[in-house]
Amino acid sequence: MEEKSEQLHQNIAHLSDLLHSGQDEAFVTSFNALHDFEMGQVYSGLPEQLRAVAWRLLDNETLATVFDNIDVDDEDIDDLLQEMPPQKAVQILRNMYADNEVDLLQEMPTRLVATYLSLMPKDEAEDIRKLINYEEQTAGSLMSIEYLAVEADLRVDEVMRLVKQQALEAEAINYVYVLDKQERLVGVISLRDLLTHPDDMLVSEITKDRIISVKAGDDQQDVAQIVADYNFISIPVTDDNDRLLGVITVDDIVDVIDEEAVEDYSGLAAVNVSQTDDTAWHSAIKRIPWLIALLLLGMSTATLISSFDGLVRKASILAVFISLITGTAGNAGTQALALAVRRLAVGSNNSAVKNFLSEILAGFLVGTATGFSVFLIVTFWKHNYQLGLAVGIAMAIAIMVANLAGYLIPVLIDKLGMDPAVASGPFITTLSDLTSVLIYFNIAQLFISHFTGA
């Protein structure tokens, strides 16, 4: 990563020097030699006064490639477009892939979006409005309307001519979709099939009518899972009447997988991890609310421990094992939470009841094994098997309860229609502390007469 960062700085410095020295042609040649992804990074990294020169030198297609490859989560991306006159910005937007164009427009103020749409041809503006209206994180919000589609009565050579004509417009040409007269999706042909069959063959003879598609309202996570399962490069999006609306390409699916992973990890860690280059101040601001909330919950644990102060005075040895039991139970709960969130994210071949019973059995086995181990350790360490038995039983039950909570809480949250990842690791750990202390001291009371003064 350091090497890539250094290369980026070198590219920016080199292109900046060319602009400063007025070597316009050399700048354009050097910029066009960059990879598409690098174009986006370099352009956004140029000083504003040099970008004002750069966008005047680069053609609309190149600038569209630039904005196609800038992360829309970058808070300054709409500012980059506003550095140009609206007419120029609209030309760039029109040359972008529709899904990227929509993502960019959704980051802008409504007033600015209305201005740009008013400068577009009516049919194009209407298409963009339809895409913008799809809910975020659905298939409709991800799809591109630049795809290859043909009718079934064409020959292979005719389709190949169409592919060549439309290739520059389409975002992906790996699949050609076959439509009937009502524009319903009836099949798909791969580019491989077109290249390996005779030119005079009807495409209907090589069309695969087993179609895997998604609906515009489907959740993006479900779409990503289908693409991963079937190893698709793109997947068609249809309406309720099977009319083809657009396609989702694998580059958007990779973004979805990354986004979902960030959300899950943020939930498990109770902090937004999407911005890795935050300042210390912004990083602290994001963490403080959760930490204070967990602190208040942790105070409940402290209050509970203090309510057993009399028990601890009778057998001070009990205090030694509090952190051992709460820490281990918290770890077990976090493990169960991670597995439950992952299972909800990617699905499971087992029924909910089978998963529940499996988790109970796993918790029992883990709790029993850990409890028995700590029983042996404490017994030989303190030469008191009653104390070892109390700690071992408490450990076993605390782990079983924490394991069950780590599994059930995200499942219940998911049933309520919320993101199960919000059942964060720190929350489960703190909750496990509370239940573990309660279990530990109640079991210790049953054995207090056997190790008082130990």
C-alpha positions, -999 to 999 in steps of 0.1 A, spaced: 0 0 0 29 24 7 43 18 -27 9 26 -43 6 57 -22 41 68 -33 33 62 -69 1 83 -66 21 112 -52 47 109 -80 19 109 -106 3 140 -91 36 158 -88 46 149 -124 12 160 -139 12 191 -118 47 201 -132 34 196 -167 5 219 -161 26 245 -143 51 246 -172 23 248 -198 30 215 -215 -7 208 -222 -2 181 -248 22 162 -226 -2 165 -197 -31 150 -218 -9 122 -231 4 113 -196 -30 115 -181 -46 93 -207 -18 67 -201 -30 62 -165 -52 34 -155 -89 44 -152 -87 40 -114 -56 61 -112 -73 88 -133 -98 93 -106 -72 94 -78 -48 117 -96 -75 142 -107 -90 145 -73 -55 149 -59 -45 178 -81 -47 213 -65 -79 232 -73 -62 258 -95 -46 230 -116 -79 211 -119 -93 243 -134 -68 239 -162 -71 201 -164 -108 199 -171 -105 224 -199 -78 202 -216 -94 168 -211 -123 156 -233 -157 147 -218 -152 110 -222 -120 111 -202 -135 132 -175 -165 108 -174 -140 80 -168 -124 102 -140 -158 106 -122 -167 70 -128 -137 60 -108 -139 85 -79 -155 70 -47 -189 86 -43 -185 84 -5 -158 111 -9 -175 141 6 -158 164 -20 -169 147 -52 -199 170 -58 -176 200 -52 -153 187 -80 -181 187 -104 -193 222 -93 -158 236 -102 -170 235 -138 -199 254 -155 -232 234 -153 -232 228 -190 -198 211 -188 -207 191 -158 -238 178 -176 -218 166 -205 -196 147 -181 -226 132 -164 -241 121 -197 -209 103 -206 -208 84 -173 -223 50 -167 -259 55 -155 -254 37 -122 -224 58 -113 -241 90 -125 -270 83 -102 -247 76 -73 -230 109 -78 -263 128 -82 -276 113 -50 -247 129 -31 -257 164 -43 -282 189 -30 -317 186 -46 -314 220 -61 -282 211 -79 -297 178 -92 -327 197 -106 -303 221 -124 -283 193 -140 -314 173 -150 -330 204 -166 -300 207 -189 -302 171 -201 -324 158 -230 -358 149 -216 -356 112 -223 -322 109 -205 -334 130 -176 -364 108 -172 -343 77 -171 -321 92 -144 -351 102 -124 -364 67 -124 -331 53 -112 -328 80 -85 -362 70 -72 -352 35 -63 -345 30 -26 -309 29 -16 -293 -5 -11 -317 -22 -35 -310 -38 -69 -326 -9 -87 -302 16 -71 -273 -5 -83 -283 -13 -119 -270 2 -151 -292 8 -181 -263 4 -206 -266 -33 -216 -267 -54 -247 -301 -68 -257 -314 -84 -289 -344 -102 -303 -344 -140 -307 -349 -140 -345 -315 -126 -353 -285 -146 -366 -252 -149 -347 -234 -126 -372 -261 -100 -369 -258 -100 -331 -220 -97 -333 -224 -66 -355 -247 -51 -328 -223 -60 -301 -195 -42 -319 -218 -11 -324 -230 -10 -288 -198 -22 -270 -186 14 -262 -220 23 -248 -225 -8 -227 -209 -12 -192 -203 -49 -198 -205 -70 -229 -200 -105 -214 -237 -113 -218 -262 -105 -244 -298 -105 -232 -325 -119 -255 -359 -102 -254 -393 -110 -269 -416 -85 -287 -429 -72 -254 -393 -66 -241 -396 -94 -216 -364 -112 -208 -365 -147 -223 -329 -158 -224 -292 -149 -223 -262 -156 -245 -226 -154 -234 -200 -137 -256 -183 -171 -257 -213 -187 -273 -214 -161 -300 -178 -165 -308 -179 -203 -310 -210 -209 -331 -216 -204 -369 -225 -170 -381 -257 -181 -399 -271 -198 -367 -301 -182 -351 -294 -170 -316 -326 -187 -304 -307 -220 -309 -279 -211 -285 -300 -190 -261 -300 -202 -225 -336 -199 -212 -327 -207 -176 -325 -172 -164 -312 -161 -130 -324 -125 -124 -334 -102 -96 -362 -77 -90 -355 -40 -87 -367 -39 -51 -344 -68 -39 -319 -61 -12 -284 -55 -25 -270 -80 0 -292 -108 -15 -282 -97 -50 -245 -99 -40 -250 -134 -26 -266 -146 -58 -237 -132 -80 -212 -148 -56 -230 -182 -57 -233 -183 -95 -200 -166 -103 -218 -141 -126 -200 -111 -142 -234 -93 -143 -270 -101 -135 -302 -88 -151 -328 -67 -132 -364 -72 -142 -398 -58 -132 -428 -78 -120 -437 -86 -157 -401 -98 -165 -393 -68 -186 -356 -60 -185 -349 -29 -166 -311 -30 -164 -281 -50 -153 -258 -50 -122 -222 -56 -130 -196 -73 -108 -177 -41 -99 -209 -28 -82 -212 -62 -64 -177 -59 -51 -186 -24 -37 -217 -39 -20 -197 -67 -4 -172 -41 9 -200 -19 21 -217 -47 39 -185 -59 54 -178 -24 67 -213 -22 82 -210 -55 99 -175 -48 113 -187 -13 124 -216 -29 142 -194 -56 159 -169 -30 170 -195 -3 179 -176 23 158 -178 34 122 -148 20 105 -156 32 70 -133 63 73 -98 50 81 -81 84 77 -102 104 102 -85 130 124 -81 121 161 -109 145 169 -135 130 145 -124 95 155 -130 103 192 -164 119 185 -176 88 167 -165 65 196 -176 86 226 -214 81 224 -211 43 223 -185 42 250 -206 63 273 -237 42 267 -217 11 274 -202 28 305 -237 33 319 -246 -3 312 -213 -13 328 -223 7 359 -251 -17 363 -226 -45 366 -206 -25 392 -238 -19 411 -246 -56 410 -212 -65 423 -215 -40 451 -248 -56 461 -229 -88 469 -203 -70 490 -213 -89 521 -207 -122 503 -172 -111 491 -163 -100 527 -171 -135 538 -150 -151 511 -126 -126 495 -113 -153 472 -145 -148 451 -132 -115 438 -102 -131 422 -124 -149 396 -149 -121 386 -129 -109 356 -120 -145 346 -157 -154 343 -170 -122 328 -141 -120 303 -145 -156 291 -183 -153 289 -180 -121 269 -156 -138 245 -181 -166 240 -209 -142 234 -189 -123 209 -181 -155 190 -218 -165 189 -227 -130 177 -202 -130 149 -215 -164 137 -251 -153 139 -245 -121 120 -226 -139 93 -253 -166 91 -280 -139 87 -259 -121 61 -252 -151 38 -281 -173 47 -281 -209 59 -292 -242 45 -306 -252 79 -339 -242 94 -341 -216 122 -350 -243 147 -321 -264 137 -297 -234 140 -311 -226 174 -307 -261 187 -272 -263 172 -263 -231 190 -277 -244 223 -257 -276 219 -225 -257 210 -230 -235 240 -234 -265 263 -203 -282 249 -182 -250 251 -195 -242 286 -190 -277 299 -155 -280 285 -144 -245 298 -162 -250 332 -145 -284 337 -111 -269 328 -114 -241 353 -127 -265 379 -95 -285 376 -73 -254 376 -89 -237 407 -91 -270 426 -53 -277 422 -44 -240 426 -64 -233 457 -66 -269 470 -103 -265 474 -125 -285 452 -157 -268 465 -144 -234 453 -133 -250 420 -168 -265 416 -185 -232 423 -163 -213 398 -165 -241 372 -203 -243 374 -206 -205 372 -183 -204 343 -202 -231 324 -236 -215 329 -223 -180 322 -209 -192 289 -241 -210 279 -262 -179 287 -237 -155 269 -236 -179 239 -274 -180 237 -276 -142 240 -250 -137 213 -271 -159 190 -306 -147 198 -301 -109 200 -291 -104 164 -318 -129 152 -345 -109 171 -331 -76 158 -333 -90 123 -369 -101 128 -377 -65 137 -363 -54 104 -332 -38 117 -295 -45 109 -284 -74 131 -249 -60 132 -260 -32 156 -259 -59 183 -223 -49 187 -195 -69 203 -190 -44 231 -227 -44 238 -228 -82 240 -197 -83 262 -211 -57 286 -244 -76 288 -225 -108 294 -206 -91 323 -240 -83 339 -254 -118 336 -221 -135 345 -218 -116 377 -254 -125 386 -248 -162 379 -214 -163 396 -225 -148 430 -258 -167 432 -239 -200 426 -212 -189 451 -239 -184 478 -248 -221 475 -212 -231 482 -202 -203 507 -203 -225 537 -176 -248 522 -149 -222 515 -156 -193 539 -123 -179 549 -104 -198 521 
